[in-house]
């Protein structure tokens, strides 16, 4: 799985890739698609596993689309 598979808009996928991220962490892979669908999410994971991006990337995706 990579960020392209998560349903993100192309400019956001490109930006994530340009910053060196190709494969989402498990928390990102689970949370991002759910958040894009407008579902509520609650996630827990260790520090450094990408929780902030799991919550922020869908918000940025939404802002780009609207």
C-alpha positions in Angstrom: 0.0 0.0 0.0 1.1 3.6 -0.7 -0.4 7.0 -0.2 -1.8 6.9 -3.7 -4.1 4.0 -2.6 -5.6 6.1 0.2 -7.9 8.2 -1.9 -5.9 11.4 -1.5 -5.9 14.2 -4.2 -3.0 14.1 -6.5 -1.3 17.3 -5.3 -1.3 16.0 -1.8 0.1 12.6 -2.8 2.8 14.4 -4.7 3.7 16.6 -1.7 3.8 13.7 0.6 6.1 11.8 -1.8 8.3 14.9 -2.3 8.9 14.9 1.4 10.1 11.3 1.3 7.0 9.4 2.4 5.8 6.6 0.1 4.3 4.0 2.5 1.8 5.0 5.2 2.2 3.6 8.6 -0.5 1.3 9.9 -2.3 4.0 11.8 -2.3 6.2 8.7 -3.4 3.4 6.4 -6.4 2.8 8.7 -7.3 6.4 9.7 -6.9 8.4 6.4 -9.5 6.5 4.3 -12.0 6.6 7.1 -11.5 10.3 7.7 -11.8 11.1 4.0 -15.1 9.3 4.0 -16.2 11.6 6.8 -16.3 9.0 9.5 -15.2 9.7 13.0 -11.9 8.2 14.0 -10.2 7.4 17.2 -6.7 6.0 17.0 -3.9 5.1 19.4 -0.4 4.2 18.6 3.1 4.7 19.9 4.9 8.0 19.7 6.6 8.4 16.3 4.1 6.3 14.3 2.5 9.1 12.3 -0.7 9.8 14.3 -0.4 13.6 13.5 -0.3 12.9 9.8 -3.1 10.4 10.1 -5.3 13.2 11.4 -3.9 16.2 9.4 -3.5 14.7 5.9 -7.3 14.1 5.5 -8.0 17.7 6.7 -5.6 19.1 4.1 -7.2 16.8 1.5 -10.6 18.2 2.5 -9.3 21.8 2.2 -7.9 21.2 -1.2 -11.2 19.7 -2.4 -13.3 22.6 -1.1 
